[in-house]
């Protein structure tokens, strides 16, 4: 019962801060809006259950009290503070969403929500409620961030944008190889668009998609060599067909 109460409170607070500034601010991307829509549906379901439990008089009293609360808060929270609160709430909801997926989707593989794209071969995810950087194994895309931000390597922006279009806001699956992290502390993973035990290697592993579409080249670093031969063969095909960056060679 305590857990249910906490969930209801979080839901109400979340919707309050969204509705408070609908006419002033919007969340930064479409992914957040999708989460809000789903969450609102859940809250509406809770409301329907409350309607059956509480009398109309109880509900009206709650509405009046809540309206007074909104009025008071509107006069003490600045737009900048509200923006920060909304962002933190959106991040919290992503973590809750990720936890739900991890608990209710039956898979032997790690699953995470893609939160941000750094460049073509590096992403940021929420994994088990923790933000982690993921470096895709076996593929290297042209650089487009850091010292290359103002002058990206050829096809760097295209690779980064492709990864963003493909992965941002998605639930992805991770397959490990022998080595777990690189020297920068990033997790080394094969990134799958579906459960690896059910997916197609050439169609559902994103590392391979980057190589065969010409957004990156093969980069083999021991001991992570499980798919090395497949990667090399697909790179050769992409090069022969002048796919992506290979049309510039």
N, C-alpha and C positions, 0 to 999 in steps of 0.2 A: 504493500500500500504506500509506503514511504517513497519507493522508487517511482510509482505512478504519479504521486503528487509532485515530485521533482520534475518529471517530464512535462507535466501540465504547466508548471510554473515557468520552465524554460520556454515552452511553446508560447505562452502568453506574453512573456517579456520580449521574445523574438519578434512576434507580430506587432507588438506595441512600437518597438523602435523602427520597424519598417513602415508602419502606417503613419507614424509621427512626422515623417519627412518625405512622403511620397511626392509632394509638390515641390520639394527643394532638391532632394538628392536621389540618385539611383545607384544600385550596386554596380560594380565596375564591369561585369561581364554577363553574358547570357546564361552562363552556367549557374551563377548565383540565383538568377531569376527563376531558373528551372527548379532549383532546390526550394525556393520560397513557395512556388506553386504547389509542389508536392507536400511541403510542410503545412501549408494552409489547408489542404485537403484533410490532412491528419487531424488538425485542430478542429476543423468542422465536424469530423467524426466524434471527437471528444465532446464538442458542444451538443451534438445530437443526443449523446448519452446523458449529459447533464440535464437536458430538457426533460428527460424521462424521470430523473431523480429528484430535482428540485422544483419547488412550486414557482409560479410566475412571479409572485411577490418576492421570493428569494432572489430570483434572477434579476429582477428590476433593481433591487437594492444593490446587488453586486455591480450592475452596469453604472448606477449613479456614483458609487464609490470609485469605480475604475475611471470614470470620466473626470472626476475631481482630481484624481491622481495624475492623469495625463495633463490636465490644465496646469497643475502646479509644476510638473517636470518641464513642460514647454518653456516656462519662464526662467528656469535656472540652468538648462543645458544649452551650450552654444552649438552652432552648426558644426564647428570643428570637432568638438567633443562627440557630438552625435555621429559624425562620420567615422570616428575611431571606434565607437561602440558598435556601430553597424558592421564594420569590417571584422572586428573580433567575434561578433555573433555569427557572421557568415563562416568564418574559419572554424568556429566551434561546431556549427551545423555540419560542415564537411567532415569533421572528425567523427561526429555521431553517425553520419551516413556511412563512413568507412567502416566503423565498428559493426554497424548492422549488417553490412555485406559480409564482413569476415565471420560473423556469427551464424548467418543464415544461408550462405552459399556454400554448398558442400564441395570442397576441393582440397587437395593435398598441397597446393601451391600457395605462396604468399600472394595476397591481393592488396591493392592500394589505389587511392584516388589521386590522379595527376593534378597537382595544384598549380604548377608553374613550369614553363619551358625555359631553360637557360640557353641552349643552342640545339643544333640538330641531334647530337648524341648524348646530351645530358639533361635530365629532368628532375623536378622536385615533386615529391609525393607525400601524402599522409599515409604512413604505414603503421598499423596498430596504434593509432593516435599520436604518432611522432613524425615530425617532418624530417624527411631523409632525401639526400641527393643520390640519384641513380645514374651511373655511367654505363651505357650500353656496351656489352662485351663484343669485341671483334670487329667493330666498325668505327671509322673515324670520318666525321664530316668536316668540311672547311670551317675555319674559325670565323666567328662573327661577334664575339663579345670580348670584354677586357680590353687589351691593347689594340684589338682589331675592331672595336666598336665603330670608330669613325672611318675605318678603311677595311671592311671585311674582305676576307679571301674570296676569290671567285667561287660563286655558287654557295657561299656561306649563308647569306640571307635566305636564299631559296630553301636550303636544307632546314634551317631553323623554322621558317614559316610552315613547311610541310609537316614537321614534327608537331608544331602547335596545332595545326588544323586536324591532325590525326589523333592526338592524344589528350589535349587539354580538357579537363573535366570528365575524363573517362575512368572507369574502373579497369585496371590492367592486372595481369598476372605476371609473376616473376619466376624464372627458372635459374637456379644457381649452377655454377660450375665448380671448379676446385677452389679457386681463390675467392674470398668473400668481399674484401675491400681493396681499393688502391691506396697509394701512398698519401693521397689527399683526404682519405677517410670516406670516400664515396662508395656506396654499395655497387658491386659489379654484378650485373644481371642481364639475362636474356629477357626481353619484354614481349609478352604475348597479349594479343587483343582478346583472346578467349582462353579457357582452361587448356593448358598444354596437353593434357591427356586426351582431349577431345578435338584439338585444333589441327590444322594442316600446316606443316612446317613452312612451306613456301608462301603461304597466304596469310598466316596469322601471327608469325613472329615478326615484330617490328624491326629488329636488327636486320633481318633478311630483306624486308621491304625497302629499307634505306639503300641497301647495296644493289638490289636488282633494278631499282628505279633510278639509280645513278646519283643519289644524294650523298653517298659516302663511299669510301674505299675500305678494303679489308685492312685491319690492324691486328696482328696476332701477338699477344703477350702471354707467355707461359705463366701459370699452367692452364689457363683457360682456353682450351683448344678443341672442345667437344664438337663443334660444328665447322671447324676450320676448312675442311675440304669442300663442304657445301658452299661456304662463303666465297672461297677462291673461284669456284666454278661459276657462281652467279655474277661475280665481278667481271670475269672474262666475257660472259655473255653481254653484260651491260656495256662494256667497253667496245665490243664488236658492233653493237647496235647503236652506238653513240648516244646512250641514254644519259640525261642529266649533265653532270659535270664533265663527262667524257666527250661531249660534243665540243668542249673548249680545248681539248688536248690536240 
